[in-house]
Amino acid sequence: MERTAVRTHPVDVLVIGSGAAGLRAAIEASEAGGQVLVLSKRSRLDAHTVLASGGINAAIGSVDPEDCWEQHFADTVREGYFLGDPRVVEVVVREAGRAVAELVEWGCPLARTPDGALDQRFFGAHRWRRTCYAGDWTGRAILTTLGARARQLDITVVENQYVSRLLTNDGACFGALAFDLHDGSRTAFLADAVVLAGGGHTRLWRRSSSRRDENFGDGIFLGLRAGCRAKDLELVQFHPTGMVAPEEAAGTLVTEAVRGEGGHLYNSQGERFMARYDSARMELSTRDRVALANYTEIVEGRGGPHGGVFLDISHRGKGFILERLPRMYRQFIEHQLLDISTTPMEVAPTAHYTMGGLVVDPETHATDVVGLFAAGECTAGLHGANRLGGNSLTETVVYGRRAGAAAAALAATVDVSLHPRRVIAAAADELDGLVRDGTELARAGQRRVRDLLWEHCGVVRSDAGLAAGLEALAGLHDVLADVDVRPSAEGWGDLAQALDLRAGVVLAEATMLAARARIESRGGHNRSDFPGFDPALLVNLSIRLSDGGDGPSLEPVQAEPVPPVPAELMPWVERPWDADLGGRLVE
């Protein structure tokens, strides 16, 4: 078969992903003097960041002056069940204020108090109010702000590009091969440094807060294929509250801001059941505890007609809801013709966030591969076994900035970079080999993966269930070998779906292997056969790909020790969480 032509496009710094982490990295690299190009699968202001509703954390004390970065550190480490990297946490919480100030300087319309200070709301398991917000559309506000800043700097964003492979030579990354989702044209983007900001893998679950064509784990898979390690993939956050109806909207996020603004959870018997699970913090407990509580109420028969529990904010009044939660108000009217100012919402847990990801250096977010950096949800280190709401947006801008700066600094030192034609040709040949008349449909394969993970690796797992899931997943390798890919005038979506399926199968296997190895319950990882903590598993579980001759395969899971908390910060971590609460968190 004749090889498809491949163009080349050289640049100093290549950023893969146009969400908040990617754009913040691009801005920093550009301001450092580098020539920067951003690749985006979607339109530039429609990345997954727009789904982040509730807010961005920074211990600036504008509402609760008692707050400080040390307390933010303690909340993050402790509620992550001590599996987060303390240095990563410290960098994020120390630099959060600067990150928010930059966004405000660039025009981000964060809410203000009557006296003009930045307003801050409660989010679950935060000691103080430290979540800055723009209604319940904070992610979109931040992405729009970063997009405007990128335009001011004349940063090139190439839309509708699907990256099929990172280009590597002798353990160093020199760019990426991508194809246009509309016309299939291929470009080898050659770079002195690459920042990977490709998101997580939560679309691999049947109920997910992600949209249809994102978060299949393709960003993490790109890093694994290039030689990176991934860790904590078993630590997936199931957000307590996703929509349950209609079917096409099932899993769509109902933001934590609803509970942060005083929403109450009830079961079908009218009980405000969080009193049984965390009587001090109630609905503002940690996400893992609220998710498990919701799940337990449902499976024990106290759920509603659509298999959910009820979240009620109606006591706050319509005016308050329209001011603080306008997106949620519209979302339920659009999908259910339900007015949340008068009627409770029926909700259930939904796969929401990948707390693990690629292993990165705490200072620069460099990966194991020379020249390759990563930022955002595709990385591990910050969240441990439970992510605090609002920390993800903070992470994107803090480490987006650091990764962009480090990538630009590296690119500035490169005099000569090798771009072997054979590597580019091999990546192009791989794509050619996937375009074929097959008998299997990628969408059907994706549905099988999602059903497998939801059933066998969902809110509650067991060894027997995980073993059955892995056995069933093995059968999907035959599907991968015969996926029907027929580009047409409607575009190259078939090829993207086939690649998403390939990434999804690998990430699903890696996730279940790690979940099987973590024989305990900790944070978002709940084992019905091992319901307690195992002190020996205060470790991160890592995994990588190796090429055994028949293609890449996963190596055995490895345990890596978690770095210790600095001695000067231990008093903050050991301080009782509920000291001096005074009822402030419980409406």
C-alpha positions as CSV (number, residue, x, y, z in Angstrom):
1,M,0.0,0.0,0.0
2,E,1.3,3.4,-0.9
3,R,2.4,5.4,2.2
4,T,0.4,8.4,3.1
5,A,2.3,11.7,2.8
6,V,3.5,13.3,6.0
7,R,4.2,17.0,6.4
8,T,6.7,18.3,9.0
9,H,6.3,21.3,11.2
10,P,9.2,22.3,13.4
11,V,8.6,24.3,16.6
12,D,10.5,24.9,19.9
13,V,7.9,23.7,22.3
14,L,4.9,21.5,21.3
15,V,2.0,21.3,23.7
16,I,-0.5,18.5,23.3
17,G,-3.9,19.4,24.7
18,S,-5.7,22.8,24.8
19,G,-7.2,22.6,28.3
20,A,-6.2,24.8,31.2
21,A,-2.9,22.9,31.8
22,G,-2.0,22.9,28.1
23,L,-2.8,26.6,27.5
24,R,-1.0,27.7,30.8
25,A,2.1,25.7,29.7
26,A,2.0,27.3,26.3
27,I,1.6,30.8,27.7
28,E,4.6,30.3,30.0
29,A,6.8,28.8,27.3
30,S,5.9,31.7,24.9
31,E,6.6,34.4,27.5
32,A,10.0,32.7,28.0
33,G,10.8,33.4,24.3
34,G,10.0,30.0,22.8
35,Q,8.1,29.4,19.6
36,V,5.1,27.4,20.8
37,L,2.4,25.4,19.1
38,V,-0.7,23.8,20.7
39,L,-2.5,20.8,19.3
40,S,-6.2,20.4,20.2
41,K,-8.6,17.6,19.4
42,R,-11.6,19.9,19.8
43,S,-12.1,23.6,19.2
44,R,-9.6,25.6,21.3
45,L,-12.1,26.8,23.9
46,D,-14.0,23.5,24.2
47,A,-11.5,21.3,26.1
48,H,-12.6,19.2,29.0
49,T,-11.7,22.1,31.4
50,V,-15.1,23.6,30.6
51,L,-16.8,20.8,32.6
52,A,-15.0,21.9,35.8
53,S,-17.9,23.7,37.4
54,G,-17.3,24.5,41.1
55,G,-14.1,26.4,41.6
56,I,-10.3,26.8,42.0
57,N,-8.6,26.5,45.4
58,A,-6.2,29.0,46.9
59,A,-5.6,29.7,50.6
60,I,-5.8,33.5,50.2
61,G,-8.0,34.0,53.2
62,S,-10.3,36.6,51.6
63,V,-13.3,35.1,53.4
64,D,-11.7,33.1,56.2
65,P,-8.6,34.9,57.2
66,E,-7.5,32.0,59.3
67,D,-6.7,30.0,56.2
68,C,-3.1,29.4,55.1
69,W,-1.2,27.3,52.6
70,E,-0.1,25.0,55.4
71,Q,-3.7,24.1,56.2
72,H,-4.4,23.6,52.5
73,F,-1.4,21.2,52.4
74,A,-2.7,19.3,55.5
75,D,-6.2,18.9,54.0
76,T,-4.8,17.7,50.7
77,V,-2.3,15.2,52.1
78,R,-4.6,13.8,54.8
79,E,-7.7,13.5,52.7
80,G,-5.6,11.9,50.0
81,Y,-4.9,9.2,52.5
82,F,-1.2,10.0,52.5
83,L,-0.6,8.7,49.0
84,G,0.1,12.1,47.4
85,D,3.7,13.3,46.9
86,P,4.2,15.9,49.7
87,R,6.5,18.0,47.5
88,V,3.9,18.1,44.7
89,V,1.3,19.1,47.2
90,E,3.5,21.8,48.7
91,V,4.2,23.3,45.3
92,V,0.5,23.5,44.4
93,V,-0.7,25.0,47.7
94,R,2.2,27.5,47.9
95,E,1.7,28.8,44.4
96,A,-2.1,28.7,44.2
97,G,-2.5,32.3,45.3
98,R,-0.1,33.5,42.5
99,A,-1.9,31.4,40.0
100,V,-5.3,32.8,40.9
101,A,-3.9,36.3,40.9
102,E,-2.6,35.8,37.4
103,L,-6.0,34.7,36.2
104,V,-7.6,37.7,37.7
105,E,-5.0,40.0,36.1
106,W,-5.8,38.4,32.7
107,G,-9.5,39.1,33.2
108,C,-11.0,36.0,34.7
109,P,-14.4,37.0,36.2
110,L,-14.2,35.3,39.6
111,A,-16.9,36.2,42.0
112,R,-16.4,39.0,44.5
113,T,-17.6,39.8,48.0
114,P,-19.6,43.1,48.5
115,D,-16.3,44.8,49.5
116,G,-14.5,43.7,46.3
117,A,-12.4,40.8,47.6
118,L,-12.4,37.5,45.9
119,D,-15.3,35.4,47.2
120,Q,-14.6,31.9,48.4
121,R,-17.0,29.0,49.0
122,F,-16.8,25.7,51.0
123,F,-15.9,22.5,49.2
124,G,-16.0,19.1,50.9
125,A,-13.2,18.3,53.4
126,H,-11.6,21.8,53.3
127,R,-11.0,23.3,56.7
128,W,-11.8,26.8,55.5
129,R,-13.6,28.4,52.6
130,R,-10.8,28.6,50.0
131,T,-12.6,27.8,46.7
132,C,-12.7,30.8,44.3
133,Y,-15.4,30.5,41.7
134,A,-17.3,32.0,38.8
135,G,-20.9,30.8,39.4
136,D,-20.8,27.1,38.6
137,W,-18.9,27.6,35.3
138,T,-15.5,28.3,36.7
139,G,-13.6,26.0,34.3
140,R,-15.1,27.7,31.3
141,A,-14.2,31.1,32.8
142,I,-10.6,30.0,33.3
143,L,-10.3,28.4,29.9
144,T,-11.7,31.5,28.2
145,T,-9.3,33.7,30.1
146,L,-6.3,31.5,29.2
147,G,-7.4,31.4,25.5
148,A,-7.6,35.2,25.4
149,R,-4.1,35.4,26.9
150,A,-2.8,32.9,24.3
151,R,-4.3,35.0,21.5
152,Q,-2.5,38.1,22.9
153,L,0.8,36.2,22.6
154,D,0.0,35.0,19.1
155,I,0.3,31.4,20.2
156,T,-0.7,29.0,17.4
157,V,-3.4,26.5,18.3
158,V,-4.1,23.8,15.6
159,E,-7.6,22.4,16.1
160,N,-9.0,19.0,15.2
161,Q,-5.7,17.2,15.5
162,Y,-5.5,13.7,16.9
163,V,-2.0,12.7,18.2
164,S,-1.4,9.0,17.4
165,R,2.1,8.7,18.7
166,L,4.9,10.6,20.4
167,L,8.1,10.5,18.3
168,T,11.1,9.2,20.3
169,N,14.7,8.4,19.6
170,D,17.2,6.9,22.0
171,G,14.9,7.6,25.0
172,A,14.3,11.3,24.0
173,C,11.0,12.8,22.7
174,F,11.3,15.0,19.6
175,G,7.7,15.6,18.7
176,A,4.5,13.9,17.7
177,L,2.6,12.5,14.7
178,A,-1.0,13.8,14.4
179,F,-3.7,13.5,11.8
180,D,-6.5,16.0,11.0
181,L,-9.9,14.7,12.1
182,H,-11.6,16.3,9.1
183,D,-9.4,15.4,6.1
184,G,-6.9,12.9,7.5
185,S,-3.8,14.9,6.6
186,R,-0.8,13.9,8.6
187,T,1.8,16.2,10.2
188,A,4.9,15.3,12.2
189,F,5.3,18.2,14.6
190,L,9.0,18.3,15.5
191,A,10.0,19.9,18.8
192,D,12.9,20.4,21.1
193,A,10.5,19.9,24.0
194,V,7.0,18.5,24.4
195,V,4.3,19.1,27.1
196,L,1.7,16.4,27.3
197,A,-1.6,17.7,28.7
198,G,-4.0,15.0,27.5
199,G,-6.4,14.4,30.4
200,G,-7.4,11.3,32.2
201,H,-9.3,8.0,31.5
202,T,-12.7,8.2,33.3
203,R,-14.7,7.9,30.0
204,L,-13.7,4.2,30.3
205,W,-16.5,3.7,32.9
206,R,-20.2,3.2,31.9
207,R,-21.3,6.2,34.0
208,S,-18.9,9.1,33.5
209,S,-18.9,12.8,33.8
210,S,-16.8,13.1,30.7
211,R,-18.2,13.7,27.2
212,R,-18.4,11.1,24.5
213,D,-15.1,11.7,22.7
214,E,-12.6,12.5,25.5
215,N,-10.8,11.0,28.4
216,F,-10.3,7.5,27.0
217,G,-6.8,7.5,28.5
218,D,-5.1,8.4,25.2
219,G,-2.8,11.0,26.8
220,I,-1.5,8.6,29.4
221,F,-1.2,5.9,26.8
222,L,0.9,8.1,24.6
223,G,3.3,8.6,27.6
224,L,3.4,4.9,28.4
225,R,4.2,4.0,24.8
226,A,7.0,6.6,24.8
227,G,8.6,5.0,27.9
228,C,7.0,6.7,30.8
229,R,5.8,5.1,34.0
230,A,2.3,5.6,35.3
231,K,1.2,5.2,38.9
232,D,-2.0,5.2,41.0
233,L,-4.2,4.3,38.1
234,E,-6.5,2.3,40.4
235,L,-7.2,5.5,42.3
236,V,-10.2,6.8,40.3
237,Q,-12.5,9.3,41.9
238,F,-16.2,8.6,41.6
239,H,-17.9,11.9,42.1
240,P,-20.8,11.4,44.5
241,T,-23.4,13.2,42.3
242,G,-24.0,12.6,38.6
243,M,-27.3,12.7,36.8
244,V,-29.2,9.4,36.5
245,A,-31.7,10.3,33.8
246,P,-32.3,10.5,30.9
247,E,-30.0,7.7,29.7
248,E,-28.1,9.9,27.3
249,A,-27.2,12.3,30.2
250,A,-26.5,9.6,32.8
251,G,-23.3,10.4,34.6
252,T,-23.3,14.1,33.7
253,L,-21.7,16.0,36.6
254,V,-23.8,17.7,39.3
255,T,-21.2,20.0,40.7
256,E,-20.0,19.8,44.3
257,A,-20.9,23.4,44.5
258,V,-24.5,22.3,45.1
259,R,-23.4,20.7,48.4
260,G,-20.9,23.5,49.0
261,E,-23.8,26.0,48.8
262,G,-25.9,24.0,51.3
263,G,-27.4,21.2,49.4
264,H,-28.7,18.2,51.4
265,L,-28.7,14.5,50.5
266,Y,-31.8,12.3,51.2
267,N,-32.7,8.7,50.5
268,S,-36.1,7.5,49.3
269,Q,-37.2,7.2,53.0
270,G,-36.6,10.9,53.5
271,E,-33.5,10.4,55.7
272,R,-30.6,12.9,55.6
273,F,-28.4,9.8,55.6
274,M,-24.9,11.4,55.7
275,A,-25.4,11.5,59.5
276,R,-24.7,7.8,59.4
277,Y,-21.4,8.2,57.4
278,D,-19.9,11.5,58.6
279,S,-22.0,13.3,61.2
280,A,-19.6,16.1,61.6
281,R,-19.1,17.1,58.0
282,M,-22.3,15.7,56.5
283,E,-22.6,16.5,52.8
284,L,-19.2,18.3,53.0
285,S,-17.4,15.2,53.8
286,T,-14.7,13.9,51.4
287,R,-15.8,12.9,47.9
288,D,-14.9,9.3,48.4
289,R,-17.0,9.0,51.6
290,V,-20.0,10.7,50.1
291,A,-19.7,8.6,47.0
292,L,-19.6,5.4,49.0
293,A,-22.5,6.6,51.2
294,N,-24.6,7.3,48.1
295,Y,-23.6,3.9,46.6
296,T,-24.5,2.1,49.8
297,E,-27.9,3.7,50.1
298,I,-28.7,2.7,46.5
299,V,-27.5,-0.9,46.7
300,E,-29.3,-1.4,50.0
301,G,-32.6,-0.5,48.5
302,R,-33.0,3.1,49.6
303,G,-32.6,4.7,46.2
304,G,-35.1,6.5,44.0
305,P,-36.9,5.4,40.8
306,H,-33.8,5.9,38.6
307,G,-31.4,4.2,41.0
308,G,-30.1,7.4,42.7
309,V,-30.4,9.4,45.9
310,F,-31.9,12.9,46.2
311,L,-29.9,16.1,46.4
312,D,-32.0,19.1,47.5
313,I,-31.0,22.7,47.2
314,S,-34.5,24.1,47.0
315,H,-34.4,25.6,50.5
316,R,-31.9,28.1,49.3
317,G,-34.4,29.8,47.1
318,K,-34.5,30.5,43.4
319,G,-32.7,33.8,43.4
320,F,-29.7,32.3,45.3
321,I,-29.6,29.3,43.0
322,L,-29.7,31.4,39.8
323,E,-26.8,33.5,41.2
324,R,-24.6,30.7,42.5
325,L,-25.6,27.7,40.4
326,P,-27.0,28.9,37.1
327,R,-25.5,26.1,35.1
328,M,-27.1,23.4,37.2
329,Y,-30.4,25.2,37.1
330,R,-30.3,25.1,33.2
331,Q,-28.9,21.6,33.1
332,F,-31.8,20.0,34.8
333,I,-34.4,22.0,32.9
334,E,-32.7,21.1,29.7
335,H,-32.5,17.3,30.4
336,Q,-35.4,16.7,32.7
337,L,-37.7,19.8,32.7
338,L,-37.0,19.8,36.4
339,D,-36.7,23.0,38.4
340,I,-34.1,22.5,41.1
341,S,-35.4,25.5,43.0
342,T,-38.5,23.6,43.8
343,T,-37.7,19.9,43.3
344,P,-34.8,17.6,44.5
345,M,-32.4,16.2,41.9
346,E,-31.9,12.4,41.7
347,V,-28.1,11.6,41.6
348,A,-25.7,8.7,41.8
349,P,-21.9,8.3,41.7
350,T,-20.2,8.8,38.4
351,A,-16.5,8.2,37.3
352,H,-15.1,11.7,37.4
353,Y,-11.3,12.0,37.8
354,T,-8.1,10.1,37.2
355,M,-6.1,10.7,40.4
356,G,-3.1,8.8,39.1
357,G,-1.3,9.2,35.8
358,L,2.2,9.6,34.4
359,V,5.1,9.8,36.9
360,V,6.6,13.3,36.8
361,D,9.3,15.3,38.6
362,P,7.8,17.4,41.4
363,E,9.7,20.5,40.4
364,T,9.4,20.6,36.6
365,H,6.9,17.9,35.8
366,A,9.5,16.2,33.5
367,T,8.7,12.6,32.8
368,D,11.1,9.6,32.5
369,V,11.5,10.5,28.8
370,V,14.0,13.2,28.0
371,G,12.3,16.2,26.4
372,L,8.8,15.2,27.5
373,F,6.9,17.0,30.2
374,A,3.3,16.5,31.4
375,A,0.7,18.5,33.3
376,G,-2.9,18.2,34.4
377,E,-5.0,15.1,34.8
378,C,-2.7,12.9,32.9
379,T,-0.1,13.1,35.7
380,A,0.1,11.6,39.2
381,G,1.3,13.0,42.5
382,L,-1.1,15.6,43.9
383,H,-4.3,13.8,44.8
384,G,-3.3,10.5,46.4
385,A,-6.4,8.3,47.0
386,N,-8.9,11.1,47.1
387,R,-9.0,14.4,45.3
388,L,-10.3,17.5,47.0
389,G,-12.8,19.4,44.9
390,G,-11.2,22.6,43.4
391,N,-7.6,21.2,43.6
392,S,-7.7,20.1,39.9
393,L,-8.0,23.5,38.4
394,T,-5.3,24.8,40.8
395,E,-3.1,22.0,39.6
396,T,-3.6,22.8,35.9
397,V,-2.4,26.4,36.2
398,V,0.3,25.8,38.8
399,Y,2.0,22.9,37.0
400,G,1.0,24.1,33.5
401,R,3.2,27.1,34.3
402,R,6.0,25.1,35.7
403,A,6.0,22.5,32.9
404,G,5.9,25.2,30.2
405,A,8.8,27.1,31.8
406,A,10.9,23.9,32.1
407,A,10.1,22.9,28.5
408,A,11.1,26.3,27.2
409,A,14.3,26.3,29.2
410,L,15.2,22.9,27.8
411,A,14.4,23.9,24.2
412,A,16.7,27.0,24.6
413,T,19.6,24.7,25.3
414,V,19.2,22.4,22.2
415,D,21.6,23.2,19.4
416,V,20.9,20.2,17.2
417,S,18.0,17.7,17.5
418,L,17.8,14.5,15.6
419,H,14.6,13.7,13.9
420,P,15.1,10.2,12.4
421,R,12.9,9.7,9.3
422,R,12.5,6.0,10.2
423,V,10.7,6.9,13.4
424,I,8.3,9.2,11.6
425,A,7.8,6.6,8.8
426,A,7.0,3.9,11.4
427,A,4.4,6.0,13.1
428,A,2.8,6.8,9.7
429,D,2.9,3.1,8.7
430,E,1.1,2.2,11.9
431,L,-1.8,4.6,11.0
432,D,-1.9,3.1,7.4
433,G,-2.2,-0.3,8.9
434,L,-5.3,0.7,10.9
435,V,-7.3,1.9,7.9
436,R,-9.0,-1.3,6.8
437,D,-12.3,-3.1,6.1
438,G,-12.9,-4.9,9.4
439,T,-15.8,-6.6,11.0
440,E,-15.7,-5.0,14.4
441,L,-17.0,-1.6,15.4
442,A,-14.9,0.6,17.7
443,R,-17.9,2.1,19.4
444,A,-19.2,-1.4,20.3
445,G,-15.7,-2.2,21.7
446,Q,-15.7,0.9,23.8
447,R,-19.1,0.1,25.2
448,R,-17.7,-3.4,26.2
449,V,-14.8,-1.8,28.0
450,R,-17.0,0.7,29.8
451,D,-19.4,-2.0,30.9
452,L,-16.5,-4.2,32.2
453,L,-14.9,-1.4,34.3
454,W,-18.3,-0.3,35.7
455,E,-19.2,-3.8,36.7
456,H,-15.8,-5.1,37.8
457,C,-13.8,-2.0,38.8
458,G,-16.4,0.5,39.9
459,V,-17.2,2.2,43.3
460,V,-16.6,-1.2,45.1
461,R,-14.2,-3.9,43.8
462,S,-13.2,-7.4,44.7
463,D,-10.5,-9.8,43.6
464,A,-13.0,-12.2,42.0
465,G,-14.6,-9.3,40.1
466,L,-11.3,-7.9,39.0
467,A,-10.1,-11.3,37.8
468,A,-13.3,-11.7,35.8
469,G,-12.9,-8.3,34.3
470,L,-9.4,-9.0,33.2
471,E,-10.4,-12.3,31.7
472,A,-13.2,-10.6,29.7
473,L,-10.9,-7.7,28.7
474,A,-8.4,-10.2,27.2
475,G,-11.1,-11.1,24.6
476,L,-11.0,-7.5,23.3
477,H,-7.5,-7.9,21.7
478,D,-9.2,-9.8,18.9
479,V,-11.5,-6.9,18.4
480,L,-8.6,-4.5,18.2
481,A,-7.1,-6.5,15.4
482,D,-10.3,-6.3,13.3
483,V,-11.8,-2.8,13.9
484,D,-13.5,-1.4,10.8
485,V,-11.9,2.0,9.9
486,R,-13.3,3.6,6.7
487,P,-12.6,7.3,6.4
488,S,-15.1,9.2,4.3
489,A,-16.3,12.7,3.4
490,E,-17.6,12.9,7.0
491,G,-14.1,12.7,8.4
492,W,-11.6,10.4,10.1
493,G,-13.6,9.8,13.3
494,D,-13.4,6.0,12.7
495,L,-9.6,6.1,13.1
496,A,-9.8,8.3,16.2
497,Q,-12.3,5.8,17.7
498,A,-10.1,2.9,16.9
499,L,-7.1,4.6,18.6
500,D,-9.3,5.5,21.6
501,L,-10.3,1.9,21.9
502,R,-6.6,0.7,21.8
503,A,-5.7,3.2,24.5
504,G,-8.7,2.3,26.5
505,V,-8.0,-1.4,26.5
506,V,-4.5,-0.9,27.8
507,L,-5.5,1.6,30.5
508,A,-8.4,-0.6,31.6
509,E,-6.0,-3.5,32.0
510,A,-3.5,-1.4,33.9
511,T,-6.2,0.0,36.2
512,M,-7.6,-3.5,37.0
513,L,-4.1,-4.9,37.6
514,A,-3.3,-2.1,40.0
515,A,-6.7,-2.4,41.7
516,R,-6.1,-6.1,42.2
517,A,-2.7,-5.4,43.7
518,R,-4.0,-2.9,46.2
519,I,-5.6,-5.4,48.6
520,E,-7.1,-2.8,51.0
521,S,-9.7,-0.1,50.9
522,R,-8.2,3.5,50.8
523,G,-9.9,6.6,49.6
524,G,-11.6,6.1,46.2
525,H,-10.5,2.5,46.1
526,N,-12.9,0.3,48.0
527,R,-12.4,-3.5,48.2
528,S,-15.3,-5.5,49.5
529,D,-12.9,-8.4,50.3
530,F,-10.4,-6.1,52.1
531,P,-12.4,-3.4,53.8
532,G,-9.6,-2.0,56.0
533,F,-6.3,-0.2,55.5
534,D,-3.1,-2.1,55.1
535,P,-0.1,-0.2,56.5
536,A,2.2,-2.0,54.1
537,L,0.3,-0.5,51.2
538,L,1.2,3.1,52.0
539,V,2.9,3.0,48.6
540,N,2.2,4.1,45.1
541,L,1.7,1.3,42.6
542,S,3.4,1.9,39.2
543,I,3.3,0.2,35.9
544,R,4.9,0.6,32.5
545,L,4.8,-0.9,29.0
546,S,7.5,-3.1,27.5
547,D,7.8,-4.3,23.9
548,G,8.1,-8.1,24.0
549,G,8.3,-8.5,20.3
550,D,4.6,-9.1,19.8
551,G,3.8,-5.5,20.5
552,P,3.7,-3.5,23.8
553,S,2.5,-5.3,26.9
554,L,2.2,-4.3,30.5
555,E,4.9,-5.2,33.0
556,P,4.0,-6.3,36.5
557,V,2.8,-3.7,39.0
558,Q,5.6,-2.3,41.2
559,A,5.3,-0.7,44.7
560,E,7.1,2.6,45.2
561,P,7.5,4.3,48.6
562,V,5.7,7.6,49.1
563,P,8.1,10.4,50.0
564,P,7.8,11.5,53.7
565,V,6.0,14.6,54.8
566,P,8.5,17.4,55.8
567,A,8.9,17.5,59.5
568,E,7.9,21.1,59.8
569,L,4.5,20.4,58.2
570,M,3.7,17.3,60.2
571,P,2.0,19.3,63.0
572,W,-0.4,20.7,60.5
573,V,-1.2,17.2,59.2
574,E,-1.6,15.7,62.7
575,R,-3.9,18.5,63.9
576,P,-7.5,17.2,64.4
577,W,-9.6,18.2,61.4
578,D,-12.7,19.1,63.3
579,A,-11.1,21.4,65.8
580,D,-13.0,24.7,66.3
581,L,-15.5,23.9,63.6
582,G,-18.3,25.6,65.5
583,G,-20.9,24.2,63.2
584,R,-19.7,26.3,60.3
585,L,-19.7,23.5,57.8
586,V,-23.1,22.1,58.5
587,E,-26.1,24.0,57.2
